[in-house]
C-alpha cells in the first residue's frame, strides 16, 4: 500500500474548507469548484473534500455520511475546542478523558461527518 486518503462528500466546499483549515494545520494542495485536497504541513497526512453531486461520486453515495467517523490526533484538544466554541461550530461532545488514555472532543463538520479530535493524556498509564 502506498497511500490512504479519506474523501468527504460536501454540500458546500467553502464551509468545509473553513472548518478544516481553521481547526487543523492543513495546507491546501488543490482547490477547485469540485474538489479540495488538504495536506498536513509535514506532507504525511491527506484529506479530500469533494462536491457530493459531482459525477465522480456515484448517486447511491451522495447521501449524508453514516456508520463512520474520522479521528484527527492533535497536541492539545482543548485548544481545538476553544477555536470550535469561538467559531460556533457544531460540538457533539465537549472534551473528556477516556479510559484508554486520550482526551477526546467530538465535532460535526458542515456536511455531517463526525470528527473525533483526540490528544494523548500526558503520563497516562495506557
N, C-alpha and C positions, 0 to 999 in steps of 0.2 A: 504494500500500500504506500502511495506517495503523498497523499493529501486527503484530508477530510474537511468539508466545509458545509455548514448549515446555511440554507437559504430560507428566509421567512417571506411568506406572501403578504403583501401590503396593499391596503386600500389608499394610502396616502404616503408616498415615498418621502416627502419633505418632513412630515411628522415623525416618521420612523428614523430618518437621518438625524433630526434634532434630538430624539430620545437617546440613541446610541452614542452620538458624539458628545452630548453634554454630560453623560454619566461615565463613559469609559474612554480610555486612551486609544481610540481608533483613529487611524488616518484613512482618508478616502482615497482609494486606489483607482476607482472608476465610478463615474456619476453620470447617469443618463436619465431619460424620461421613463425608462422601463426597468432599470436595474442599478443598484448601488453596491459596490464591493468595498468592504471595510477590511483593513489590515492593521494588526497591532503594531505598535512602534518598533518592536523587535522583529517583526515580519514572521512570527511563528504562528499567529492565530488569524483566522479569517471568518468573516460573516458576510452573507449576501442578503440583500433585500430586493425582492422582485415584485413588480406590479402583478397583483393577484389575477388580473384579467388578461395578462399577456398570453399570446399564442403558445409560448413555451410551457405554460402551466396547463396541464390537462383539465378540462371542465370539471371532472369529478374531484379535483384537488383545489378548487378555487374557493372553498369554504373556510370559515374561521377555524383556527387550529384547535385540536383536541387530542388528548392522550399523550402529550409530551411537554417537556419544558426544557429551557436551556439554562445552564449554570455558567456563571462568569465568576471566577475567583479573583478577588482584589485584595490589596493590602489592608484596607480599612473599610469595612462595610458601613460603619456609622457615618463616614464622610459621604458615601453614596446616598445614604438615607437622608442626610441633611440637604443635599442637592435636590433629591426627588421631592422632598417636602416643599422646598422653596419654589420649585417649578410646578408644583401641584400635580405631580404625576400620580398615576393610579397605584397606590400602595395596598397590596393584598394583605401583607403581614409585616409588622414592624420587626426590626432586628431582634432576634432571640438566640440564646446559646443552645446548641443541640447536644444530644448525648454523645455524638461522635466527634466532638472537638472543633466544631465550626460555629461561627456566628453567622446567622442566615437572615436575609431580607428577601421578601417576595414582592415583585412588582409585576404589573401587567403592561406590556408595551402597547403602543397605539393600535395594533392590529389584533390584540387579544392573546398574544403569546405570553405564557407565564415565564418570568425571568427570575431565577434564583441567583441572588448575589450573595456570595459567601466569602468569609475570611477565616483562616485558621485562628483558633484561640491560642494566644501565646502560653507556653508552659502547660498545654493540655496533655494529659497522660495518654490520650488516644492518638 
